[in-house]
């Protein structure tokens, strides 16, 4: 891996961790500020999952990093899909509207996070370039 691609991967890993923390942080804020019951518990679990995945993005390497990027991408897709379902047809009896606290912001943060994590996943799974043997110069 070249220095430039290695640096780019680190930047994307950091941005991915920030996106996961932002999405989880929104859910923690909502759980601590009025969303109760089973939904509040699910929001706390969402925060914990986002935190664990963000830490994994920064400290893991190799196959574990590949697994973490895929899980993180699927996590944000599932979180956004759950919100979209709650906004449209309802999810487990829970319906939501666009005027609820942080709903538009959550859609934006999670959509951007999905894009960031998609790029990070591609970079993590990209094969390392094969080193070319040095050519001997004729004397």
N, C-alpha and C positions, 0 to 999 in steps of 0.2 A: 504494500500500500504506500503510495507516495505521501510526502509530507502534506501536500495540499489536500488530498482526499481524506487523510487522517484528521486534519484540522476541520474540514467540512463535516465529517462524521461527528466530531466532538461538539461542534456548534449545534448540529441537529439534535444530538442527544440532550444537550442543555435545554434547547427550545422545547423538546418533547417533555422533559421533566417539568418545565415551567407550565406547559399546557395542561399536563396531568394535575399539577398542584392547583392551577386556577380552576379547573373543572371541579375538583374535589373541594376546594375552598368555598366555591359558591354553594355547594351542597351542605357543607358544615355551617356556613352562615345562615342558611335557611333553617337548618335543624335547630340552631341555637336561638333563632329569632321567630319562633311561632309555629313552625311546621312540626306537629307532634304525631303521636300514634305510630302506627307501623310505617308510615311514610317518613317520619322523622328518624326512625331507626334505620331505614334503608338509606337515608341521606348520610347518616353517620358512617355506615358501612361503605358507602360510595367514597366518602372522604378518606377512610382508612385504605381502601384499595388504591385510590389515586396516589396517596402518599407512598405506599409500598412500591407501586410501579415506578414512581418518580425516582425513588432511591435506587431501584434496580437499574433504571436507565443510566444512572451515573456511576454505579460501582461494578456492574457485571460485565463480563467479556465472553467472547466466543459463543458457544451454543446457548448459554444462559441469556446472553444479551439478545440473541435472535428470538428466543422464546419470549422474553420480556417485551420486545418491540411488537411482536404479533399480538400478544395478550393486551398490551396497552392500546393498540389500534382497535382491536375488537371491543375492548372496554368502552372506549369513547363512542364507537359506533352504536353499541348497545344502549349507552346512556342517552345519546341523542335520539335514538329510535324510541326509547321509552317515553321521552318528553313529547316527541311528535305524536305518538299514539295517545298519550294523555290529552294532548291538545285537540285531537281529531275525534277518535272513536271511544276513547277512554281506555284505561289500563287497570285491570284488577278492580274495577269499580271506581277508580280515581279519574276525575276529569279536571282539566286545567284550562285556563284561558290566557290569552296573550297579555292581559293587564296584571297578572300576578307578579309578585316581586321577582325581579331578575330573569324573567322568562326570555325576553329578547336577547339579553346579554348572554344567557346560558347557551342559546342557539348559536350565537356568533362565536363564543369562546370554544365550544365543542366542535363546531364546523372547522374553525381554523386549526384546532388541535388534531382533528382527523387528517387534514392535509399535511401538517407537520409530521405526524407519525407515519403517514404513508411514505413520505420522502425518506424518513429515517429508516423505515423497514427496507426500502429498496437499497439504501446505502449499506445497511448491515448485511444484507444477503448478497450483495454484489461480490463476485469472486475477486480475490486479490490478483493483481496483474502478475504474470509469470515473468520472473527476472530473466533478462536476456544475457546470455554468456558474453563476457568481454571478448572482443575480437583481437586477435594478435596482429600486430603490425609487422609488415615485412621489413626486414632491415636493409 
